[in-house]
Amino acid sequence: MSTSLIIIAIASVLVLIALVEAAAERLAVPQSVMLAALGMGLGLFASLGGATGTLAPAATLFSDLPLSSETFTLLLLPPLLFDAALKIDTRRMLDDAAPVFLLAVLAVCVSTFIIGLALAPVATVPLLVCLLVGAVVSTTDPLAVIGIFRDVGAPARLVRIIEGESLLNDAAAIALFTILMAAVTGTGAATFGAGVIIFFVSGLGGLLAGAVMGFIATPLMNATRHHFAALMSVTLALPYLAYVVSEAMGVSGAMAVVMAGLVTASRARSGQTPPAWRHVRNIWNQIAFWASSLVFVLAASLIPKLLTGFDGPMLLACVVLVLAAFAARAVVLWGLLPLMPRFVMSQTVDNRAKTLLWWGGLRGALTLILALAVTEHADIPPEARDFVAVLATAFTLFTIFVNGLTLRTLTRILGLDRLSAFDQSLRGGARALAASAARGEVLAAAQRYGISPAVARDALAAYAEGARQDGVPVSARERVTLALVVLSEAERATLNRHGEDAVISPRVAQLLNREAQRIREAARVEGRSGYLRAAARIVRFPPSFRAALLVQRWFGVRRPLAQALEERFERLMVRRIVLGELAPFVGSRIAPVLGERVAEVCKQILARRRRVLDEALDALTLQYPSYARALEQRFLERIAVRQEAKEYQALRQEQLIGVELMMALSDELGQANRRLASALTLDLNLDLRRLVEQLPLFAGLPEASLQDIVKLLRPRFVVPGERIIRRGERGDSVYFIASGAVEVDTGQQRIRLGRGAVVGEFAAFSGGRRSADVTVLGYGELLVLQGRAFRHLMETNAELRAEIERIVAARQADAPPADPTAPTPLGDDGDPRHATPTVG
C-alpha cells in the first residue's frame, strides 16, 4: 500500500473520529463505546466490502492498512503513557499511593493468575497460555471511565485513584505480558520463581531507566523554556527515546515512559514559566486525543479478524473469563484494599466507590493490541493464538458494550452523582457570592452608562426572579466551613495569579498551589480544625529539608541545605504576602453573604496564620538578613518588569507603538526576565578559622593551638526547636555557638545563651551525665567537639584547660542551691558576668 493511500486512510479515520466525538456528546454515550463501534464498522466494511463494486476501492483502503502490534506499540503507545504521566500531580497521587499501586500493579498479577487458573479446566491449551490470556485482559482502560465519572460528578478522590491506575496499569500489564510471552514461546523463564524475579527486575529497571532519562532531559527543557517550540520538541522526543532505549536494554519500556513522564511533570515543569508549560500541555492534549482515538478505532477494526475462531467451546470459555475477571477485581477491592487503612497506607474507600471501581474496569485498545501481538507470533501454536485472540476480543466487547453502557446508570443508582450535603451548601454559598457580585456590577454598569436607577432596579428584580437561590448554610459551623473553603480557593487563585505574572518562581508557585489544595480539601472534610491543621504544615520542615540537613551533617555537603533554605525563604515570604491580600477579600466577598461574625472568624484565623509565618520568616531573616533583603528586592523587580510588559502590550493594542518598536522593547524585557529568572544563592560556606578566632574562649591562644582546634571542630547547622542536649544522657560532645542562640533548661531555671557561648563542656570534662536540656532558638551554626577530642585538647593546651576550669568553677559557685549542677549562663564574650538574663 502506497504512502499516499495510508495518509488518505488515516485522514479519513480522523474525520470520522471528529464526527463520532460530536455524536457521543449529543447522544450521551461514552466516547469509548462510539469509537469501538466505529472501529468495528470499519473492520466489517473492509472485510465485507467485496473485491468489486463501487465500494471496493474504499474497502481496500482500510483492509490493506499495514497495522501490526509493533506499529501500535512503537508509534502510539509511548505518547499515550507519557501524556497520562504529565497530567498526574505526583505528590497528590502519593496521598493515595497504596490503592493506586494495588489497583494498577498488584491487581494485574492477581487477575492474571485467577483468570489463568479458572480457564485451565475448560481450555484445550496449556496453563501458560491461560495465564497469557489473564495478562492480556488485565489491562483496564480507565480513561473511558474517567470521562463518565466526571460527567456524573463522581467524587474527586475516586477520579484521582482511577487516574493513578491508568498511569501504572498498562505498564505493569505489558511487563507481565512480555514475560509470559517469552515463557510460552520457550525463550524466557521456565519457572514461576524466575518469572517473578524477571517481572520485578524488568519493572524496576524500566522505572530506573525512565528516571535517569527524565533527569537528563530536565536541564534541556530548562534551557529551552523561553523557546516554546524547542521545549515541545524535547518533550516529544523523550517518551520515544525512553521506550526504545529501555526495550533495547531488556527492561520495561512502558515503565520507563511512565517514570520519565512523572519526572518531567514534577521537576521539569517546576522550571518552566506558566505560558511555556501551558503551551506544552495544550499540544500534548491534542497529541493524546489523536493517539488514543486512532489506537482505539484501528485496534477495534481488527475485531472481526480476531473473532474468526469463535464457536461453542469458546463461548463457554468466554463466560468463565467474564466471571473470573470480575471475581478477581472483587478480591482486590473487597479483600486486599480494606487492609490498607489498617496499616495507615491510605484512606478508606467506601463500598459504593468500590462497586463503581469494580464495574468500571473496562478493557480497551491495549487489550486488542496485545491479542494482535499473540496472533503475529509464529512460535505460538495456531490453536493457542486463536484462543487468546477470541477470548481477549470477546471480553473487550463485553466490557465496552455492557459495562460501558450501564456505568452511568450504576453511578446514579449508587448515588455517586448526587452532591453531598456540604457540596450542596457550597453550591448555595457560591451562588449567593456570585449573585452579590452580579448585583454590584449591574448597579455600577447602570451608573457608568447613564442608565436610570429605576431601570437598574427592574433589571435586578428580573434577575432575582430568574436566578436559582439555594440559600447558604444555616448553622454557624457550616458557615465558617464554607467561608474557609472559599478563602482557601481564593488563596489558590491569588497564588496562580502571581505565578502567571511570573513574580514568583514556577517551582515555588507549584508547591504553594499544592499546599493550598490540601488546605481546601482539609477544610471541606474537617472544617476549621482541618483547615488549621493543614495550614500549620506549611511552616514545618518537609522531609526534603531534613534530608538536606542530614547530608550536611554526615557528609559536610552544604549546597542541598542552602537550596532547601532558599526555597523555604521564598515560600514563607510569598505565603505571607498572599495572606495579606486575602484580608480585603474577607471584607468584600465573605462578609456580605455569610455575615460579619463569620468574616471576623476568618480574619482571626488569617491573623493567626500570619503570626506563625512571621515567626518562621523572622527566624530566617535574623540569621540571613542580606539574603532576605535581596529576595524581597527580586520580588519587587519582577513586579516592575511584569507591569512594564503590560503597559507595552496596552500601547501596542492601542496602536501607539509599532511592531518593530514592540519587538525591540520585548527583547529588552527578555534580558531583564532572564536576569530575574536566575536563582539567588544563599551562601552557607564557613570559614572555620575565622569562626574559631571570633570565639572568646579561644582568644589569645597561640597559632599552633588554633590550628589544632580547627582540625578537631565540626560545623553543624541547627534549626529552631532542635534539641542538642538532653538531661540525664551521657555527655560526649561540647558545642560552641558560632551564630544563633540556645535555651538551657535546668528544671529550675531557663537560660538563653548567644554567640560565643559554650554548652556541654561540664559533662564532657567530668564524664558525668547532662544536667540540663539545651534547645536551639533560631537558625544557627554550632561548632562541635567530640568528648575524646575535647579531653585531649585539655591535656595538650594548658591555657584552654585553665579557661575551662575557670568556667566550670564559676558555674558551680553561681549555681542555685536547688540544682547545684545547673550551668551558669555565659555572655557573647564567654564571661559569665555578661550573661543574657534568665528567662523562666
TORDO-128533 format. One line per 4 residues: number of its first residue (from 0); their letters; for each residue x, y, z of C-alpha. Coordinates in steps of 0.1 Angstrom, whole numbers, plus 5000, padded with zeros to 4 digits. Layout:
<rs>
NUM> a> X,Y,Z | ...;
</rs>
This chain:
<rs>
0> msts> 5000,5000,5000 | 5015,5033,4990 | 5023,5061,5014 | 4997,5084,4999;
4> liii> 4969,5058,5004 | 4979,5053,5040 | 4978,5091,5046 | 4943,5092,5030;
8> aias> 4931,5063,5052 | 4944,5079,5084 | 4930,5113,5074 | 4896,5097,5068;
12> vlvl> 4897,5080,5101 | 4904,5113,5118 | 4875,5129,5102 | 4852,5101,5113;
16> ialv> 4866,5104,5148 | 4857,5141,5149 | 4821,5132,5139 | 4819,5104,5165;
20> eaaa> 4832,5128,5192 | 4803,5152,5185 | 4778,5124,5182 | 4789,5108,5215;
24> erla> 4783,5141,5234 | 4749,5146,5218 | 4737,5111,5224 | 4753,5110,5260;
28> vpqs> 4771,5077,5251 | 4806,5070,5263 | 4832,5080,5237 | 4849,5047,5240;
32> vmla> 4817,5029,5230 | 4813,5051,5200 | 4849,5047,5189 | 4847,5009,5193;
36> algm> 4816,5008,5172 | 4833,5030,5146 | 4863,5007,5145 | 4842,4975,5143;
40> glgl> 4822,4992,5114 | 4854,4999,5096 | 4867,4964,5101 | 4834,4949,5088;
44> fasl> 4834,4973,5059 | 4869,4964,5050 | 4862,4926,5051 | 4828,4926,5035;
48> ggat> 4832,4954,5010 | 4839,4929,4983 | 4865,4928,4956 | 4843,4945,4931;
52> gtla> 4817,4973,4930 | 4817,5009,4938 | 4828,5005,4974 | 4857,4982,4966;
56> paat> 4883,5009,4965 | 4872,5023,4998 | 4871,4988,5014 | 4906,4981,5001;
60> lfsd> 4918,5014,5015 | 4911,5002,5051 | 4917,4964,5046 | 4953,4969,5034;
64> lpls> 4964,4993,5061 | 4998,4980,5075 | 4985,4975,5110 | 5006,4954,5134;
68> setf> 5012,4953,5171 | 5046,4968,5166 | 5031,4998,5148 | 5007,5004,5177;
72> tlll> 5033,5000,5205 | 5061,5020,5189 | 5041,5048,5173 | 5011,5053,5196;
76> lppl> 5017,5037,5230 | 5047,5060,5242 | 5028,5093,5238 | 4997,5078,5255;
80> lfda> 5016,5067,5285 | 5037,5099,5286 | 5006,5122,5284 | 4989,5103,5312;
84> alki> 5020,5108,5334 | 5022,5145,5326 | 4987,5150,5339 | 4994,5134,5373;
88> dtrr> 5003,5155,5403 | 5029,5131,5417 | 5027,5144,5453 | 4989,5143,5453;
92> mldd> 4990,5108,5439 | 5013,5098,5468 | 4984,5105,5492 | 4966,5075,5476;
96> aapv> 4997,5056,5467 | 4985,5024,5483 | 4952,5019,5465 | 4968,5031,5432;
100> flla> 4996,5005,5435 | 4971,4979,5445 | 4948,4985,5415 | 4975,4991,5390;
104> vlav> 5002,4966,5398 | 4991,4940,5423 | 4956,4937,5408 | 4972,4929,5374;
108> cvst> 4991,4900,5389 | 4961,4887,5410 | 4938,4890,5380 | 4963,4872,5357;
112> fiig> 4966,4842,5380 | 4929,4839,5390 | 4918,4841,5353 | 4945,4817,5342;
116> lala> 4936,4791,5369 | 4899,4795,5361 | 4903,4789,5324 | 4926,4759,5327;
120> pvat> 4899,4733,5333 | 4878,4744,5303 | 4907,4751,5279 | 4925,4728,5255;
124> vpll> 4957,4748,5257 | 4985,4747,5284 | 4982,4767,5316 | 5008,4792,5305;
128> vcll> 4985,4802,5276 | 4957,4806,5300 | 4979,4829,5321 | 4988,4848,5290;
132> vgav> 4951,4854,5284 | 4949,4867,5320 | 4977,4891,5314 | 4961,4904,5281;
136> vstt> 4927,4911,5296 | 4941,4925,5329 | 4948,4958,5312 | 4919,4982,5320;
140> dpla> 4910,5013,5301 | 4903,5038,5329 | 4904,5068,5306 | 4870,5059,5293;
144> vigi> 4857,5055,5329 | 4872,5089,5340 | 4851,5107,5314 | 4819,5091,5327;
148> frdv> 4829,5098,5363 | 4835,5135,5356 | 4803,5138,5336 | 4782,5124,5365;
152> gapa> 4802,5143,5392 | 4818,5113,5409 | 4840,5121,5439 | 4873,5138,5431;
156> rlvr> 4893,5113,5451 | 4877,5084,5431 | 4888,5101,5398 | 4923,5106,5413;
160> iieg> 4926,5069,5421 | 4914,5059,5386 | 4939,5083,5370 | 4967,5067,5391;
164> esll> 4955,5033,5380 | 4956,5044,5343 | 4991,5056,5348 | 5006,5023,5360;
168> ndaa> 4982,4996,5350 | 4992,4995,5313 | 5029,4995,5321 | 5026,4966,5346;
172> aial> 5004,4946,5323 | 5028,4950,5294 | 5057,4939,5316 | 5039,4908,5327;
176> ftil> 5026,4900,5292 | 5062,4902,5278 | 5074,4877,5304 | 5046,4853,5298;
180> maav> 5050,4855,5260 | 5087,4846,5265 | 5077,4817,5286 | 5051,4804,5262;
184> tgtg> 5075,4806,5232 | 5103,4790,5252 | 5126,4820,5251 | 5121,4831,5287;
188> aatf> 5120,4819,5323 | 5107,4784,5327 | 5099,4785,5364 | 5075,4806,5384;
192> gagv> 5102,4820,5407 | 5124,4830,5378 | 5094,4847,5362 | 5086,4867,5393;
196> iiff> 5123,4879,5395 | 5123,4889,5359 | 5090,4908,5363 | 5103,4929,5392;
200> vsgl> 5137,4934,5376 | 5122,4944,5343 | 5097,4968,5360 | 5122,4983,5384;
204> ggll> 5148,4985,5357 | 5123,5004,5335 | 5115,5028,5363 | 5152,5035,5369;
208> agav> 5159,5040,5332 | 5130,5063,5328 | 5140,5083,5359 | 5176,5087,5345;
212> mgfi> 5163,5099,5311 | 5139,5123,5328 | 5167,5138,5349 | 5189,5141,5318;
216> atpl> 5161,5158,5299 | 5153,5183,5327 | 5182,5207,5321 | 5175,5205,5283;
220> mnat> 5139,5216,5290 | 5151,5243,5313 | 5175,5256,5287 | 5147,5259,5261;
224> rhhf> 5120,5273,5284 | 5120,5306,5265 | 5116,5288,5232 | 5083,5270,5232;
228> aalm> 5087,5251,5200 | 5121,5238,5212 | 5107,5228,5246 | 5079,5209,5230;
232> svtl> 5104,5191,5207 | 5123,5178,5238 | 5091,5166,5255 | 5080,5148,5223;
236> alpy> 5113,5131,5218 | 5116,5119,5254 | 5089,5092,5255 | 5101,5076,5223;
240> layv> 5137,5076,5234 | 5127,5062,5268 | 5107,5034,5253 | 5131,5023,5226;
244> vsea> 5163,5026,5247 | 5148,5007,5276 | 5135,4979,5255 | 5169,4976,5239;
248> mgvs> 5184,4973,5274 | 5160,4945,5282 | 5138,4964,5307 | 5102,4976,5305;
252> gama> 5099,5004,5280 | 5063,5012,5293 | 5076,5016,5328 | 5104,5038,5316;
256> vvma> 5080,5061,5297 | 5057,5064,5328 | 5086,5073,5351 | 5101,5098,5325;
260> glvt> 5067,5115,5324 | 5064,5117,5362 | 5099,5132,5364 | 5091,5157,5337;
264> asra> 5058,5166,5355 | 5075,5171,5389 | 5109,5185,5380 | 5110,5199,5345;
268> rsgq> 5075,5215,5350 | 5087,5235,5380 | 5115,5250,5359 | 5091,5264,5333;
272> tppa> 5071,5296,5331 | 5033,5291,5332 | 5029,5302,5295 | 5056,5277,5284;
276> wrhv> 5041,5248,5303 | 5006,5257,5291 | 5019,5256,5255 | 5033,5221,5261;
280> rniw> 5001,5208,5278 | 4979,5222,5250 | 4999,5204,5223 | 5001,5172,5244;
284> nqia> 4964,5172,5249 | 4959,5173,5211 | 4985,5146,5206 | 4969,5124,5232;
288> fwas> 4935,5128,5217 | 4947,5118,5183 | 4968,5088,5196 | 4941,5075,5219;
292> slvf> 4913,5078,5193 | 4934,5063,5165 | 4946,5034,5186 | 4911,5026,5197;
296> vlaa> 4895,5028,5163 | 4923,5010,5145 | 4925,4983,5171 | 4887,4979,5171;
300> slip> 4888,4975,5133 | 4907,4942,5139 | 4879,4927,5159 | 4862,4909,5130;
304> kllt> 4895,4894,5121 | 4903,4884,5157 | 4868,4867,5162 | 4871,4843,5132;
308> gfdg> 4876,4813,5155 | 4846,4819,5178 | 4825,4787,5184 | 4807,4769,5212;
312> pmll> 4837,4759,5234 | 4849,4794,5230 | 4816,4807,5243 | 4820,4786,5275;
316> acvv> 4855,4799,5279 | 4843,4835,5275 | 4817,4830,5302 | 4843,4816,5326;
320> lvla> 4866,4845,5316 | 4840,4872,5324 | 4832,4856,5358 | 4868,4851,5367;
324> afaa> 4878,4886,5357 | 4851,4903,5378 | 4858,4879,5407 | 4895,4888,5406;
328> ravv> 4887,4925,5408 | 4863,4919,5436 | 4891,4900,5455 | 4913,4931,5452;
332> lwgl> 4887,4957,5461 | 4870,4939,5490 | 4897,4916,5501 | 4930,4934,5498;
336> lplm> 4921,4971,5496 | 4905,4972,5531 | 4938,4960,5546 | 4955,4993,5535;
340> prfv> 4939,5017,5561 | 4948,4993,5589 | 4985,4998,5581 | 4979,5036,5577;
344> msqt> 4987,5033,5540 | 4957,5051,5526 | 4922,5065,5533 | 4892,5043,5534;
348> vdnr> 4873,5037,5501 | 4836,5031,5508 | 4816,5002,5493 | 4797,5024,5468;
352> aktl> 4830,5036,5453 | 4843,5001,5453 | 4813,4989,5434 | 4818,5016,5408;
356> lwwg> 4855,5007,5405 | 4846,4970,5402 | 4821,4975,5374 | 4841,5003,5357;
360> glrg> 4871,4980,5348 | 4866,4985,5310 | 4890,4969,5286 | 4901,4988,5255;
364> altl> 4927,4992,5228 | 4957,4979,5246 | 4940,4945,5252 | 4933,4942,5215;
368> ilal> 4969,4953,5207 | 4984,4926,5229 | 4960,4900,5215 | 4972,4911,5180;
372> avte> 5008,4906,5191 | 5000,4870,5201 | 4984,4863,5167 | 5015,4876,5149;
376> hadi> 5039,4854,5168 | 5049,4824,5147 | 5063,4804,5176 | 5029,4801,5193;
380> ppea> 5007,4772,5180 | 4977,4783,5159 | 4951,4769,5185 | 4968,4790,5212;
384> rdfv> 4968,4821,5190 | 4931,4817,5183 | 4923,4810,5220 | 4940,4842,5231;
388> avla> 4926,4864,5203 | 4890,4853,5206 | 4888,4854,5243 | 4905,4888,5246;
392> taft> 4884,4903,5219 | 4851,4889,5232 | 4859,4901,5267 | 4868,4936,5254;
396> lfti> 4834,4938,5236 | 4815,4927,5267 | 4831,4954,5289 | 4826,4981,5264;
400> fvng> 4791,4974,5254 | 4778,4960,5287 | 4798,4978,5314 | 4803,5010,5294;
404> ltlr> 4766,5015,5286 | 4754,5007,5321 | 4781,5026,5341 | 4761,5059,5342;
408> tltr> 4730,5041,5354 | 4750,5023,5381 | 4766,5056,5392 | 4731,5071,5396;
412> ilgl> 4718,5041,5414 | 4747,5042,5439 | 4740,5079,5444 | 4775,5090,5435;
416> drls> 4762,5115,5411 | 4744,5135,5438 | 4761,5163,5457 | 4769,5157,5493;
420> afdq> 4753,5179,5520 | 4784,5200,5522 | 4786,5204,5484 | 4750,5215,5483;
424> slrg> 4758,5241,5509 | 4789,5251,5489 | 4767,5254,5458 | 4743,5277,5477;
428> gara> 4771,5298,5491 | 4788,5301,5456 | 4755,5312,5441 | 4750,5338,5468;
432> laas> 4785,5351,5463 | 4780,5353,5425 | 4746,5369,5429 | 4760,5395,5452;
436> aarg> 4788,5403,5427 | 4763,5404,5398 | 4741,5429,5417 | 4771,5451,5424;
440> evla> 4782,5450,5387 | 4746,5459,5375 | 4744,5490,5397 | 4780,5500,5387;
444> aaqr> 4772,5495,5350 | 4740,5515,5352 | 4758,5544,5367 | 4787,5541,5343;
448> ygis> 4765,5540,5312 | 4739,5566,5323 | 4710,5542,5328 | 4684,5553,5352;
452> pava> 4682,5537,5387 | 4646,5526,5380 | 4657,5505,5351 | 4686,5491,5372;
456> rdal> 4661,5481,5399 | 4638,5464,5374 | 4668,5445,5359 | 4678,5433,5394;
460> aaya> 4643,5423,5401 | 4641,5403,5369 | 4675,5388,5376 | 4665,5377,5411;
464> egar> 4633,5362,5398 | 4651,5341,5372 | 4681,5332,5393 | 4681,5300,5414;
468> qdgv> 4685,5307,5451 | 4696,5278,5473 | 4705,5299,5502 | 4735,5294,5524;
472> pvsa> 4742,5271,5554 | 4722,5280,5585 | 4744,5268,5613 | 4774,5289,5623;
476> rerv> 4797,5259,5619 | 4786,5253,5583 | 4790,5290,5575 | 4826,5290,5589;
480> tlal> 4835,5258,5570 | 4821,5273,5538 | 4840,5305,5543 | 4872,5287,5548;
484> vvls> 4868,5266,5517 | 4861,5298,5497 | 4890,5315,5514 | 4914,5287,5506;
488> eaer> 4902,5287,5470 | 4909,5325,5469 | 4943,5318,5482 | 4950,5294,5454;
492> atln> 4937,5318,5428 | 4960,5345,5442 | 4990,5322,5440 | 4981,5313,5405;
496> rhge> 4979,5349,5395 | 5014,5356,5409 | 5026,5325,5391 | 5011,5336,5358;
500> davi> 5026,5371,5363 | 5060,5354,5369 | 5066,5373,5401 | 5073,5341,5419;
504> sprv> 5094,5311,5406 | 5075,5283,5389 | 5086,5257,5414 | 5075,5277,5444;
508> aqll> 5042,5285,5427 | 5036,5248,5421 | 5044,5239,5457 | 5023,5266,5472;
512> nrea> 4994,5257,5449 | 4996,5221,5460 | 4996,5233,5497 | 4965,5255,5490;
516> qrir> 4947,5225,5475 | 4954,5204,5506 | 4942,5232,5529 | 4910,5234,5508;
520> eaar> 4903,5197,5510 | 4910,5196,5547 | 4886,5225,5553 | 4859,5206,5533;
524> vegr> 4863,5174,5553 | 4871,5187,5588 | 4861,5223,5589 | 4881,5248,5609;
528> sgyl> 4902,5222,5627 | 4912,5206,5594 | 4920,5240,5578 | 4943,5250,5607;
532> raaa> 4960,5216,5608 | 4967,5217,5571 | 4979,5254,5573 | 5002,5245,5602;
536> rivr> 5020,5220,5579 | 5033,5249,5558 | 5058,5261,5584 | 5071,5226,5593;
540> fpps> 5103,5213,5578 | 5094,5189,5550 | 5113,5156,5545 | 5134,5171,5517;
544> fraa> 5147,5197,5542 | 5155,5172,5568 | 5173,5150,5542 | 5194,5180,5532;
548> llvq> 5202,5186,5568 | 5214,5150,5573 | 5235,5153,5541 | 5252,5184,5556;
552> rwfg> 5259,5167,5589 | 5270,5133,5576 | 5290,5143,5546 | 5297,5180,5550;
556> vrrp> 5279,5189,5518 | 5260,5222,5523 | 5246,5230,5489 | 5214,5209,5492;
560> laqa> 5207,5226,5526 | 5213,5260,5511 | 5188,5252,5483 | 5163,5240,5508;
564> leer> 5167,5272,5528 | 5163,5293,5496 | 5130,5275,5488 | 5118,5279,5524;
568> ferl> 5126,5316,5523 | 5106,5322,5492 | 5077,5300,5502 | 5073,5318,5535;
572> mvrr> 5077,5352,5520 | 5051,5346,5492 | 5027,5330,5516 | 5028,5360,5539;
576> ivlg> 5022,5383,5510 | 4992,5363,5498 | 4977,5362,5533 | 4979,5400,5534;
580> elap> 4960,5401,5501 | 4932,5379,5515 | 4922,5403,5542 | 4903,5426,5518;
584> fvgs> 4887,5396,5502 | 4871,5386,5535 | 4855,5420,5539 | 4843,5424,5504;
588> riap> 4832,5389,5495 | 4826,5367,5526 | 4811,5393,5550 | 4782,5404,5527;
592> vlge> 4770,5368,5521 | 4780,5348,5552 | 4778,5376,5578 | 4802,5398,5597;
596> rvae> 4806,5372,5625 | 4819,5346,5601 | 4841,5372,5584 | 4856,5381,5618;
600> vckq> 4864,5344,5625 | 4882,5343,5591 | 4901,5374,5599 | 4912,5359,5632;
604> ilar> 4923,5327,5615 | 4943,5347,5589 | 4959,5367,5617 | 4969,5336,5635;
608> rrrv> 4984,5321,5603 | 5002,5354,5597 | 5018,5354,5632 | 5031,5318,5627;
612> ldea> 5045,5327,5593 | 5061,5359,5607 | 5078,5339,5634 | 5092,5314,5609;
616> ldal> 5103,5340,5584 | 5118,5363,5611 | 5139,5334,5623 | 5154,5330,5589;
620> tlqy> 5158,5368,5583 | 5176,5372,5616 | 5202,5347,5605 | 5204,5357,5569;
624> psya> 5193,5394,5566 | 5212,5401,5534 | 5195,5372,5515 | 5161,5382,5529;
628> rale> 5166,5418,5516 | 5178,5405,5482 | 5148,5382,5479 | 5123,5410,5487;
632> qrfl> 5141,5432,5462 | 5139,5405,5435 | 5101,5401,5441 | 5096,5439,5436;
636> eria> 5118,5439,5405 | 5097,5411,5390 | 5065,5431,5397 | 5081,5461,5380;
640> vrqe> 5091,5442,5348 | 5057,5425,5346 | 5039,5458,5349 | 5062,5473,5322;
644> akey> 5053,5444,5299 | 5016,5450,5305 | 5020,5487,5296 | 5038,5478,5264;
648> qalr> 5011,5454,5254 | 4984,5481,5261 | 5003,5506,5240 | 5006,5481,5211;
652> qeql> 4969,5472,5212 | 4961,5510,5211 | 4984,5512,5180 | 5006,5538,5198;
656> igve> 5037,5518,5191 | 5046,5497,5160 | 5057,5462,5156 | 5094,5470,5153;
660> lmma> 5094,5490,5185 | 5074,5464,5203 | 5099,5437,5193 | 5128,5459,5205;
664> lsde> 5111,5466,5238 | 5103,5429,5242 | 5139,5420,5237 | 5149,5444,5265;
668> lgqa> 5123,5428,5287 | 5136,5394,5278 | 5170,5403,5290 | 5155,5415,5323;
672> nrrl> 5134,5384,5327 | 5165,5362,5321 | 5184,5381,5348 | 5155,5378,5372;
676> asal> 5150,5341,5364 | 5185,5333,5377 | 5182,5320,5412 | 5196,5339,5442;
680> tldl> 5222,5319,5460 | 5224,5316,5498 | 5260,5310,5508 | 5263,5286,5537;
684> nldl> 5300,5280,5534 | 5320,5285,5566 | 5355,5298,5573 | 5362,5277,5603;
688> rrlv> 5394,5295,5612 | 5376,5328,5612 | 5348,5315,5634 | 5373,5300,5659;
692> eqlp> 5392,5332,5661 | 5359,5351,5669 | 5350,5328,5698 | 5361,5345,5731;
696> lfag> 5370,5311,5746 | 5399,5307,5721 | 5411,5343,5722 | 5447,5346,5730;
700> lpea> 5456,5310,5722 | 5488,5306,5702 | 5487,5299,5664 | 5496,5262,5668;
704> slqd> 5468,5256,5693 | 5443,5274,5670 | 5453,5252,5641 | 5448,5220,5662;
708> ivkl> 5413,5232,5673 | 5402,5240,5637 | 5411,5204,5627 | 5391,5189,5655;
712> lrpr> 5359,5211,5653 | 5330,5200,5631 | 5304,5226,5619 | 5267,5218,5625;
716> fvvp> 5238,5237,5611 | 5208,5238,5635 | 5172,5248,5631 | 5147,5263,5656;
720> geri> 5133,5238,5681 | 5161,5213,5677 | 5173,5198,5710 | 5210,5192,5710;
724> irrg> 5214,5181,5747 | 5190,5161,5768 | 5192,5160,5806 | 5204,5127,5820;
728> ergd> 5223,5114,5789 | 5260,5108,5789 | 5279,5138,5778 | 5303,5132,5749;
732> svyf> 5303,5165,5729 | 5309,5201,5735 | 5290,5228,5715 | 5304,5262,5707;
736> iasg> 5278,5287,5695 | 5292,5304,5664 | 5258,5320,5655 | 5223,5319,5668;
740> avev> 5211,5312,5703 | 5201,5283,5726 | 5180,5279,5757 | 5193,5259,5786;
744> dtgq> 5166,5244,5808 | 5179,5230,5841 | 5145,5223,5855 | 5148,5252,5879;
748> qrir> 5156,5280,5855 | 5159,5287,5818 | 5189,5305,5805 | 5195,5319,5770;
752> lgrg> 5230,5317,5756 | 5241,5335,5725 | 5271,5337,5701 | 5304,5329,5717;
756> avvg> 5289,5307,5745 | 5298,5270,5751 | 5275,5243,5763 | 5281,5207,5773;
760> efaa> 5316,5212,5785 | 5309,5203,5821 | 5297,5168,5814 | 5323,5162,5787;
764> fsgg> 5350,5174,5811 | 5338,5154,5841 | 5325,5124,5822 | 5291,5127,5841;
768> rrsa> 5256,5130,5828 | 5240,5160,5813 | 5224,5183,5839 | 5201,5203,5815;
772> dvtv> 5181,5203,5783 | 5195,5226,5756 | 5172,5236,5727 | 5180,5258,5697;
776> lgyg> 5160,5290,5695 | 5168,5300,5659 | 5188,5291,5629 | 5225,5290,5636;
780> ellv> 5258,5273,5634 | 5274,5252,5661 | 5310,5240,5663 | 5310,5205,5677;
784> lqgr> 5339,5190,5695 | 5337,5153,5705 | 5344,5144,5741 | 5376,5124,5734;
788> afrh> 5390,5152,5713 | 5379,5178,5739 | 5397,5159,5767 | 5428,5155,5745;
792> lmet> 5427,5192,5738 | 5425,5199,5776 | 5456,5178,5781 | 5477,5194,5753;
796> nael> 5466,5231,5758 | 5472,5244,5793 | 5457,5278,5786 | 5424,5263,5773;
800> raei> 5423,5239,5802 | 5427,5267,5827 | 5399,5287,5810 | 5375,5257,5810;
804> eriv> 5383,5250,5847 | 5376,5287,5855 | 5342,5285,5837 | 5333,5252,5854;
808> aarq> 5343,5266,5888 | 5323,5298,5882 | 5292,5277,5872 | 5295,5256,5903;
812> adap> 5298,5287,5925 | 5269,5305,5909 | 5245,5276,5907 | 5213,5279,5928;
816> padp> 5211,5256,5958 | 5181,5237,5943 | 5201,5225,5914 | 5239,5226,5921;
820> tapt> 5247,5211,5886 | 5228,5238,5867 | 5251,5256,5841 | 5260,5292,5845;
824> plgd> 5249,5315,5817 | 5277,5329,5796 | 5277,5361,5776 | 5287,5366,5740;
828> dgdp> 5323,5371,5752 | 5323,5338,5772 | 5323,5357,5805 | 5295,5346,5830;
832> rhat> 5293,5382,5843 | 5280,5393,5808 | 5254,5365,5805 | 5219,5370,5790;
836> ptvg> 5193,5375,5817 | 5174,5343,5827 | 5141,5335,5810 | 5120,5315,5834;
</rs>
